[in-house]
């Protein structure tokens, strides 16, 4: 399977090279690496929630919301970009905790709670942005840090995969999976693992959203469904 995936990547790279050689050189390559960093974080976010048996369907909306919140704070409240980004990450932690309360505390299906949260977050995005893009005028050029961004995202994903190979980690993270009654109590350790997965996946998705917003120096209001589909595909 890994060989098949590697062959697919090589084939895709050759296809891009044939279509537009500039996309894999210079600024084109650096821009692609920035997109890769965001995509890897988003895919890792959804994968984490899946591994813990609490699929977070709000990752796409959280990605859009993080960029929108940061853009709104910068454009309308005069925040510095780094402060706005920190606030957006804090809001992602809060969203993850709310999801955890609903899923773990009330034992609601994670997919349903995530879908409801996505709809609510989309309403907040439309309210903050009034349906138009918010410009980040002083955003840095992420292409200057393209290699560290992509390398860090890939390293984080690979580290998660390596940890997931350890039986003890897999057993702990997957403890929330139902063994009998799906609505029954799973225990404190299983609930804590689910909370960590939901919060972690939401924060990773928010990080991807900040990268995407800074990359184009604007936050574009969206429902996040396409991003969710891309995360699920990854």
Steps between C-alpha positions, in 0.01 A plus 500: 500500500780742586676417171176563312459839671862594424449407135186715490691799641775457240240473225322813620829691514585396145152605381538842661849533352363429153211745540686788669870460569511827698271349766787283627769767495572825681199684639262244351660221700509707818132587461424131450693415817293750701184336367648161587557610860138608535373183334708271719380675817139475387531134407675425829221675688231277352718189531552563871128519565437186293765303689330594827157396365364855526495619135508878506295629207563856614864507388417673171290767669765547770759558226293776342398647835858536622597708199179702516535575872862606457408716201210660688718582801767652278268690265240630746665490843856600414664188644848399396495189285685284752259600776201435276644159408542414869138599568385286208690199637348562843154507342582167335583353840164627631316347203674169558402505867137574412502205262654285772228593748228405252669179381655372821273660758166441326618202289370648177640356175818688413410534133166662587655737752771596251247566224289717732812688610598553136163660424526722807857603418397584144232732638766670713729532198225670298419729791861612549580543133159625379550266206812671365872433514707656778840626386817436703704791372812446715515122469850363439598311188489138612700392197810616688431227758359246257749224571483525882119513487469197274774311684342571838155390387632180343715426806198549729292266285778239483555521875130441558513200270804356676339547841185337364701188419568443869239259641467693825430829326254341257318331786478822704389722213243249378345429840191705420392246238182324620544145621131438572228766529614803290322731744656340806771656714856443378689595815715796597811405302299442181317830545827687554645350180192614306525850647866524400421379148215747449695797634815397315321453169327838528827679581682331210220603266519858629874501436433395141245780467747762621759381249246517216383849600851642536605340172247705299496791748123469536236285664219387273169401666401146410309206648815284510337197337760479222778515760329225698481286186871559435585409860296181477664411170845555649 
